[in-house]
């Protein structure tokens, strides 16, 4: 049984290590959007390259995050976590030194592999190290400090882009890793799961990532209407079908399909797809709209987006407590509607927009909606499966949210008619931004209707409860670990 106490020096070192590791991934997911216009200008890249700058990272992260958790259980959680931190730092260094868009995109894909190793590992280290009496508080502090990192991200990213340059958005990860890895090796005890199997679903992970990559390519490049796009779409569908077959027939599947036998679990994940597709598309386009159309600096645009994360940090725990009393369905129905209203309010954000009169009201309404739905969404996912499968259920839900976001980033420019040079023209980008916000709002309304018609009023009394009460990420639901560990 783990016996490290939170108040001990070792406990504080473990907490610092896991916060540093998870903050690297959280910072990266929030700061890059703010840097996109400057990246495009400096590397002479079109809109498709900017989409890939975001999505190359998400493809490998979403496709491999479940495998990353399994590797830690089998080969040692500390070992895989440190490997992920160093891999992430090396890929970040390559991003910062990239001479062109192609190298940057490849480095971002490598960065996602590192993220898939360190992201589940940070929470697993806490659960495997701390005494059961201190574990809940340690998880709360970890998620709270991680949320602070996510909140700082857009502000820090904007400051770096306007000052030292966009390359430092990536290079900043290197000193963080050089601080994190030695602390982990010195102070964090190694742990593994004796029940873990020797087989790994590498084929399933590769097929899942390939399906996402091929379908994303088809969506991003669809405006060219080439044979390559058609072949990519067909190959992506074939890879997705093969993934399902492998997961159904494999002895140790990365994502056991029988978990979807729970209609509640399936329904909540469909709601997740709707909600996080809208969020991914919104934060990708909003950072560009504020800089390209409104004319703000990267720092101003990053700072402008802070209210959503701050509201999540301050109120997510209370939202979870409310859901425990009322049941999740009411909040999962109302939350997406608030978010949809916030995106409709973003239609007022155009040339000469005022922050107080136009931008802030939209972000406050959006933030209230996010606070309302995220905690109940996590609780509903955990309540839909057996307690022993809580970690798997959370991982699937987290991967689904990331996949939904990358599809939205790929599809929205296509659906709204954005050309390759749209982000260089304020009128062209503004013309497409409004329809994109309406599409996102419509997807959120669909998620609300789905939640109202499918989510149970009350979870079963013996289901797993969320450990991450405080949450600051606006792009993914929180990861939850295995409560039996």
C-alpha positions in Angstrom: 0.0 0.0 0.0 1.4 3.5 -0.8 2.5 5.3 2.3 3.9 8.7 1.4 2.2 11.5 3.4 1.3 14.8 1.7 2.9 16.8 4.6 6.2 15.1 4.3 9.1 16.5 2.2 8.9 13.6 -0.2 5.1 14.2 -0.6 5.7 17.8 -1.5 8.4 16.8 -4.0 6.0 14.3 -5.6 3.3 16.9 -5.9 5.7 19.4 -7.4 6.9 16.9 -10.0 3.4 15.9 -11.1 2.3 19.5 -11.3 5.3 20.5 -13.4 4.7 17.5 -15.8 1.0 18.1 -16.3 1.5 21.8 -16.6 3.8 21.3 -19.6 1.0 19.6 -21.5 -1.7 22.0 -20.3 0.3 25.1 -21.1 1.0 23.8 -24.6 -2.6 23.1 -25.3 -3.6 26.7 -24.4 -0.7 28.9 -25.6 -0.3 27.6 -29.2 -3.6 29.0 -30.5 -2.6 32.5 -29.4 0.7 32.1 -31.4 -0.8 30.9 -34.7 -1.0 34.2 -36.6 2.6 35.0 -35.8 3.7 31.5 -36.7 1.9 31.8 -40.0 3.5 35.1 -40.9 7.0 34.1 -39.9 6.9 30.7 -41.7 4.9 32.0 -44.6 2.3 29.2 -43.9 -1.3 29.0 -45.1 -4.4 28.3 -43.0 -4.0 24.5 -43.5 -0.5 24.6 -41.9 -2.0 26.4 -38.9 -4.7 23.8 -38.6 -2.0 21.1 -38.7 0.1 22.9 -36.1 -2.8 22.3 -33.7 -4.0 19.0 -35.0 -0.7 17.1 -35.5 -0.3 17.3 -31.7 -3.9 16.2 -31.0 -3.8 13.3 -33.4 -1.0 11.5 -31.7 -2.1 12.5 -28.2 -5.7 11.3 -28.7 -4.6 8.1 -30.4 -2.0 7.1 -27.9 -3.1 8.4 -24.5 -4.7 5.1 -23.5 -1.6 3.1 -24.5 0.5 5.6 -22.6 -1.4 4.8 -19.4 -1.0 1.0 -20.0 2.7 1.3 -20.6 3.1 3.1 -17.2 1.2 0.3 -15.4 3.4 -2.3 -17.0 6.9 -0.9 -17.1 6.8 1.6 -14.2 4.8 4.8 -13.9 7.8 6.9 -12.9 9.9 5.5 -15.8 7.3 6.2 -18.4 6.4 9.6 -16.9 10.1 10.7 -17.1 10.4 9.3 -20.6 7.3 11.3 -21.6 8.7 14.5 -20.0 12.0 14.2 -21.8 10.4 13.2 -25.1 8.0 16.2 -24.8 10.9 18.5 -24.1 13.0 17.2 -27.1 10.0 17.6 -29.4 9.4 21.1 -28.0 13.0 22.0 -28.7 12.5 20.8 -32.3 9.3 22.9 -32.5 11.2 26.0 -31.3 13.9 25.5 -33.9 11.7 24.6 -36.8 12.9 26.3 -40.0 9.6 25.8 -41.8 6.0 24.7 -41.3 6.6 21.1 -42.3 9.2 20.5 -39.6 7.0 22.3 -37.1 4.1 20.0 -37.9 6.2 16.9 -37.6 7.6 18.1 -34.3 4.1 18.7 -33.0 3.2 15.1 -33.8 6.2 14.0 -31.8 5.2 16.3 -29.0 1.8 14.6 -28.9 3.6 11.2 -28.3 5.4 12.7 -25.3 2.1 14.1 -24.0 0.5 10.7 -24.3 3.2 9.3 -22.0 3.3 12.0 -19.4 -0.4 13.1 -19.1 -1.8 9.9 -17.6 1.4 9.3 -15.7 1.2 12.5 -13.6 -2.1 11.4 -12.0 -1.0 7.8 -11.8 2.1 8.8 -9.8 -0.1 10.5 -7.2 -2.5 7.6 -6.8 0.4 5.1 -6.6 2.5 7.1 -4.1 0.3 8.8 -1.5 -1.3 7.2 1.5 -5.1 6.7 0.9 -5.9 9.2 3.6 -4.0 11.9 1.7 -4.7 10.9 -1.9 -7.9 12.9 -2.3 -6.3 16.1 -1.1 -3.2 15.5 -3.2 -5.3 15.0 -6.3 -7.2 18.2 -5.5 -4.0 20.2 -5.2 -2.6 18.6 -8.4 -5.7 19.5 -10.4 -6.0 22.9 -8.9 -2.4 23.9 -9.6 -2.7 22.3 -13.1 -5.7 24.5 -13.6 -3.7 27.6 -12.6 -1.1 26.6 -15.2 -3.9 26.4 -17.8 -5.1 29.8 -16.8 -1.7 31.3 -17.1 -1.1 29.7 -20.5 -2.9 32.2 -22.8 -1.4 35.2 -20.9 2.1 33.8 -20.9 1.8 32.7 -24.5 0.7 36.2 -25.6 3.5 37.8 -23.6 6.1 35.5 -25.2 4.8 35.9 -28.7 4.8 39.7 -28.5 8.2 39.8 -26.8 10.8 37.1 -27.2 8.8 35.5 -30.1 6.6 32.5 -30.8 9.4 30.0 -30.7 9.7 30.6 -26.9 6.2 29.2 -26.5 7.8 25.8 -27.2 11.3 26.4 -25.9 9.8 27.2 -22.4 9.1 23.5 -22.0 12.8 22.6 -22.0 13.8 24.2 -18.7 10.6 22.9 -17.1 11.5 19.4 -18.2 15.1 19.7 -16.9 13.6 20.7 -13.6 10.9 18.0 -13.5 12.8 14.9 -14.6 15.6 15.0 -11.9 13.1 15.6 -9.2 11.0 12.7 -10.3 14.0 10.4 -10.4 15.2 11.4 -7.0 12.0 11.7 -5.0 9.2 9.8 -6.7 9.0 6.0 -5.8 8.7 3.6 -8.7 5.4 1.7 -9.0 3.7 -0.6 -11.4 0.6 -2.7 -11.6 1.2 -6.4 -11.0 -2.1 -7.2 -12.8 -0.9 -5.5 -16.0 -0.5 -7.8 -19.0 2.7 -8.2 -21.1 0.7 -7.6 -24.3 0.0 -4.1 -25.6 -2.5 -3.0 -28.2 0.1 -1.3 -30.3 -1.9 -2.2 -33.5 -5.0 -0.6 -32.1 -3.2 2.5 -31.1 -1.6 2.9 -34.5 -4.9 2.3 -36.3 -6.7 4.8 -34.1 -4.1 7.5 -34.7 -3.9 6.7 -38.4 -7.7 7.0 -38.8 -7.7 10.4 -37.1 -4.7 11.6 -39.1 -6.2 10.5 -42.5 -9.6 11.8 -41.9 -8.2 15.1 -40.6 -6.1 15.4 -43.7 -9.1 14.8 -45.9 -11.1 17.5 -44.1 -8.3 20.1 -44.1 -7.3 19.5 -47.8 -10.9 18.9 -49.0 -11.0 22.4 -50.7 -8.5 21.1 -53.3 -10.8 18.3 -54.3 -7.9 16.1 -55.3 -7.5 12.3 -55.6 -5.2 12.4 -52.6 -8.1 13.8 -50.5 -10.5 11.1 -51.7 -8.0 8.3 -51.1 -7.2 9.8 -47.7 -10.9 9.8 -46.7 -11.3 6.2 -47.9 -8.2 5.1 -46.1 -9.3 6.9 -42.9 -12.6 5.2 -42.9 -10.9 1.8 -43.5 -8.5 2.4 -40.7 -11.4 3.3 -38.4 -13.2 0.1 -39.3 -10.0 -1.9 -38.8 -9.6 -0.3 -35.4 -13.0 -1.4 -34.3 -12.3 -5.0 -35.5 -9.0 -5.1 -33.7 -10.5 -3.8 -30.5 -13.4 -6.3 -30.7 -11.2 -9.3 -31.3 -8.0 -8.5 -29.5 -7.1 -10.3 -26.3 -6.0 -7.1 -24.5 -7.6 -4.2 -26.4 -6.6 -0.6 -25.6 -10.3 0.3 -25.7 -12.5 -2.7 -24.8 -15.7 -2.2 -26.8 -17.8 -3.9 -24.2 -17.6 -0.7 -22.2 -20.0 0.8 -24.7 -22.6 -1.9 -23.8 -23.6 0.7 -21.2 -26.1 2.9 -23.0 -25.4 5.6 -20.4 -21.7 5.5 -21.1 -22.3 5.7 -24.9 -24.7 8.6 -24.5 -22.4 10.7 -22.3 -19.6 10.2 -24.7 -21.8 11.4 -27.6 -22.5 14.5 -25.5 -18.8 14.8 -25.0 -18.2 14.7 -28.7 -20.7 17.5 -29.3 -19.5 19.7 -26.4 -15.7 19.5 -27.0 -16.0 19.7 -30.8 -17.6 23.1 -30.2 -15.0 24.1 -27.6 -12.0 23.0 -29.8 -13.4 25.0 -32.8 -14.2 28.0 -30.7 -10.8 28.4 -29.1 -8.9 27.8 -32.3 -10.9 30.5 -34.2 -11.5 33.0 -31.3 -7.7 33.5 -30.8 -7.4 34.3 -34.6 -10.5 36.5 -34.7 -9.2 38.7 -31.8 -5.9 39.2 -33.6 -6.7 39.2 -37.3 -10.1 41.0 -37.2 -10.2 43.0 -34.0 -6.5 43.9 -34.3 -5.4 43.0 -30.8 -1.9 41.9 -29.9 -1.2 38.3 -29.0 -0.9 39.3 -25.3 -4.3 41.1 -25.4 -6.0 38.2 -27.2 -4.6 35.6 -24.8 -5.5 37.7 -21.7 -9.0 38.2 -23.2 -9.7 34.5 -23.1 -8.8 34.1 -19.4 -12.3 34.4 -17.9 -13.4 31.0 -19.0 -10.5 29.3 -17.3 -10.8 31.4 -14.2 -14.5 30.6 -13.8 -13.7 26.9 -14.2 -11.0 27.1 -11.5 -13.2 29.0 -9.1 -16.5 27.1 -9.6 -16.0 23.6 -11.0 -15.9 22.0 -7.5 -19.1 23.7 -6.5 -20.7 22.6 -9.7 -19.7 19.0 -9.0 -21.3 19.3 -5.5 -24.5 20.6 -7.0 -24.6 17.7 -9.5 -24.3 15.2 -6.7 -27.4 16.7 -5.0 -29.5 17.3 -8.1 -28.2 14.6 -10.5 -26.3 15.4 -13.7 -29.0 15.7 -16.3 -30.2 19.2 -15.5 -26.7 20.6 -15.7 -25.7 18.6 -18.8 -28.8 20.0 -20.4 -28.4 23.6 -19.3 -24.6 23.9 -19.6 -24.4 23.4 -23.4 -27.2 25.9 -23.9 -25.3 28.6 -21.9 -22.2 27.8 -24.0 -24.3 28.1 -27.2 -25.6 31.5 -26.1 -22.0 32.6 -25.4 -21.0 31.6 -28.9 -23.9 33.5 -30.4 -22.8 36.6 -28.4 -19.4 36.2 -30.1 -21.1 37.4 -33.3 -20.8 40.9 -32.0 -17.0 40.6 -31.9 -15.7 42.2 -35.1 -13.7 45.2 -36.2 -13.5 47.8 -33.4 -15.0 45.5 -30.9 -14.9 46.5 -27.2 -13.7 44.1 -24.7 -16.1 45.1 -21.9 -19.1 45.5 -24.2 -18.6 42.7 -26.7 -16.0 40.1 -25.8 -16.3 39.8 -22.0 -20.1 39.2 -21.9 -19.7 36.4 -24.4 -16.9 34.7 -22.5 -18.6 35.0 -19.2 -21.7 33.3 -20.5 -19.5 30.6 -22.2 -17.6 30.2 -18.9 -20.8 29.7 -16.9 -21.9 27.1 -19.3 -18.6 25.3 -19.1 -18.6 25.4 -15.3 -22.2 24.0 -15.4 -21.5 21.0 -17.5 -17.9 19.8 -17.1 -18.0 18.3 -13.6 -21.4 16.5 -14.1 -20.0 15.2 -17.4 -17.1 13.6 -15.7 -19.3 12.2 -12.9 -21.7 10.7 -15.4 -18.9 8.9 -17.3 -17.6 7.3 -14.0 -21.2 6.5 -12.9 -21.9 4.6 -16.2 -19.3 1.8 -15.6 -18.2 -0.5 -12.9 -15.9 1.1 -10.3 -13.0 -1.0 -11.4 -13.2 0.5 -14.9 -13.3 4.1 -13.9 -9.8 4.8 -15.1 -10.6 3.3 -18.5 -13.8 5.1 -18.8 -12.2 8.5 -18.0 -9.4 7.8 -20.5 -11.9 7.0 -23.3 -13.8 10.1 -22.5 -10.7 12.2 -22.5 -9.6 10.8 -25.9 -13.0 11.3 -27.3 -12.9 15.0 -26.4 -9.5 15.5 -28.0 -10.6 13.7 -31.1 -13.7 15.9 -31.3 -11.7 19.0 -31.0 -9.2 18.1 -33.8 -12.1 17.2 -36.1 -13.7 20.6 -35.4 -10.4 22.4 -36.1 -10.2 20.5 -39.4 -13.8 20.9 -40.5 -14.9 24.4 -39.5 -12.8 26.3 -42.0 -14.0 23.9 -44.8 -17.7 24.3 -43.7 -17.4 28.1 -43.6 -15.5 28.6 -46.8 -12.2 29.9 -45.3 -9.5 30.0 -47.9 -5.8 29.3 -47.4 -5.1 33.0 -47.0 -8.2 33.9 -44.9 -6.3 34.6 -41.7 -4.3 37.3 -43.6 -7.5 39.2 -44.5 -9.7 40.7 -41.7 -12.8 40.9 -43.9 -12.4 37.3 -45.2 -11.8 35.8 -41.8 -14.7 37.8 -40.2 -17.1 36.6 -42.9 -16.4 33.0 -42.0 -16.1 33.5 -38.2 -19.9 34.3 -37.7 -21.1 31.1 -39.5 -18.5 29.1 -37.6 -19.9 30.3 -34.3 -23.4 29.4 -35.3 -22.3 25.9 -36.3 -20.6 25.5 -32.9 -23.8 26.8 -31.2 -25.9 24.3 -33.1 -23.6 21.4 -32.1 -23.9 22.5 -28.5 -27.7 22.6 -28.7 -27.6 19.1 -30.2 -25.5 18.0 -27.2 -28.1 19.5 -24.8 -31.0 17.7 -26.4 -29.0 14.5 -26.4 -28.2 14.9 -22.7 -31.9 15.7 -21.8 -33.2 12.6 -23.6 -30.5 10.0 -22.6 -28.8 10.9 -19.3 -30.2 9.4 -16.1 -31.4 11.8 -13.5 -29.4 10.1 -10.7 -26.3 7.9 -10.8 -26.2 4.6 -8.9 -25.2 5.1 -5.2 -22.1 2.8 -5.4 -20.5 4.3 -8.5 -17.1 5.9 -8.6 -16.9 9.6 -7.7 -14.6 12.1 -9.4 -11.4 12.8 -7.6 -10.5 15.9 -9.7 -12.9 18.4 -8.2 -11.1 21.5 -9.4 -10.5 21.8 -13.1 -9.1 24.5 -15.3 -8.6 23.0 -18.8 -11.1 24.3 -21.3 -10.3 21.8 -24.1 -10.6 18.4 -22.4 -12.5 16.8 -19.4 -10.3 15.9 -16.5 -8.6 12.5 -16.4 -9.6 10.3 -13.5 -7.5 7.3 -12.3 -8.4 3.8 -11.2 -9.9 4.1 -7.7 -8.7 0.6 -6.9 -5.0 1.5 -7.3 
